[in-house]
Amino acid sequence: MNEPRLSATERYFLHLLACSMQERKPCSPYAGAKFSALLSLALRQSMEATVCDALLALDRIPADKKTALERTRLFAIRRDAQLTAATERIQAALEQNRLRCMPLKGAV
């Protein structure tokens, strides 16, 4: 069977994730990789902070794109902090009411 081919944007997205996990500096963007499509893909996968960190490690980033990356990264960090705080409040309420186990329905 023919496997679907990844676009340049999708391949570069995977490269950025690998570089981020291995703490390596990414190479320059692949030919044909689109910045807006890359950010959209990162947002859909909830990997925007990781992708933005990797892209910000590049040497030459246009000022407008650098601003967009920093804004997106800070938004992701803020969202994660809010989710952590909400989870801690829920856990504290469960402990206060001596609920050691809470069955959940669906994915968390």
C-alpha positions in Angstrom: 0.0 0.0 0.0 1.1 3.5 -0.6 1.8 5.4 2.6 0.7 9.0 2.8 3.7 11.3 2.3 4.3 14.0 4.9 4.4 17.6 3.8 7.5 19.7 4.3 5.7 21.4 7.2 4.8 18.1 8.9 8.4 16.8 8.5 9.8 20.0 9.9 7.3 19.8 12.8 8.6 16.3 13.7 12.2 17.6 13.4 11.5 20.4 15.8 9.9 18.0 18.3 12.9 15.6 18.1 15.4 18.5 18.5 13.5 19.8 21.5 13.4 16.4 23.2 17.1 15.8 22.5 18.1 19.4 23.4 19.6 20.0 20.0 19.5 23.2 17.9 17.2 22.6 14.9 18.3 23.1 11.4 16.9 25.9 9.2 13.3 25.4 8.0 12.8 22.9 5.2 12.0 24.2 1.8 8.3 24.4 1.5 7.6 24.5 5.2 5.1 27.2 6.0 5.3 29.2 9.2 1.6 29.7 9.7 0.9 26.0 8.9 3.6 25.0 11.4 2.1 27.0 14.2 -1.4 25.7 13.4 -0.2 22.1 13.5 1.6 22.8 16.8 -1.6 24.3 18.3 -3.7 21.4 17.1 -1.3 18.9 18.8 -0.9 21.1 21.9 2.8 21.3 21.3 3.1 25.0 20.7 5.4 25.7 23.6 7.8 23.0 22.5 7.8 24.0 18.9 8.2 27.7 19.7 11.1 27.0 22.0 12.8 25.0 19.2 12.1 27.8 16.6 13.4 30.5 19.0 16.7 28.7 19.1 17.3 29.4 15.4 19.8 32.2 14.6 17.8 34.2 12.0 14.2 34.8 12.8 12.3 37.8 11.4 11.1 40.1 14.2 7.4 39.6 13.4 7.7 35.8 13.5 9.8 36.0 16.7 7.1 38.1 18.3 4.4 35.6 17.3 6.5 32.7 18.6 7.0 34.4 22.0 3.4 35.3 22.3 2.2 31.8 21.4 4.8 30.3 23.9 3.7 32.5 26.7 0.0 31.7 26.0 0.8 28.0 26.3 2.7 28.4 29.5 -0.1 30.5 31.0 -2.7 27.9 30.0 -0.6 25.1 31.5 -0.3 27.1 34.8 -4.0 27.7 34.9 -4.7 24.0 34.4 -2.2 23.1 37.1 -3.8 25.5 39.5 -7.3 24.2 38.8 -6.1 20.6 39.2 -4.5 21.5 42.6 -7.8 23.1 43.8 -9.7 20.0 42.8 -7.2 17.7 44.5 -7.3 19.8 47.7 -11.1 19.7 47.8 -11.0 15.9 47.4 -8.5 15.6 50.2 -10.4 17.9 52.4 -13.6 15.8 51.9 -11.5 12.6 52.5 -12.2 11.3 49.0 -9.3 9.1 48.1 -10.7 7.8 44.8 -12.7 9.6 42.2 -13.9 7.5 39.2 -13.6 9.4 36.0 -15.7 9.1 32.9 -13.9 9.5 29.6 -10.4 10.7 28.9 -8.7 13.2 31.2 
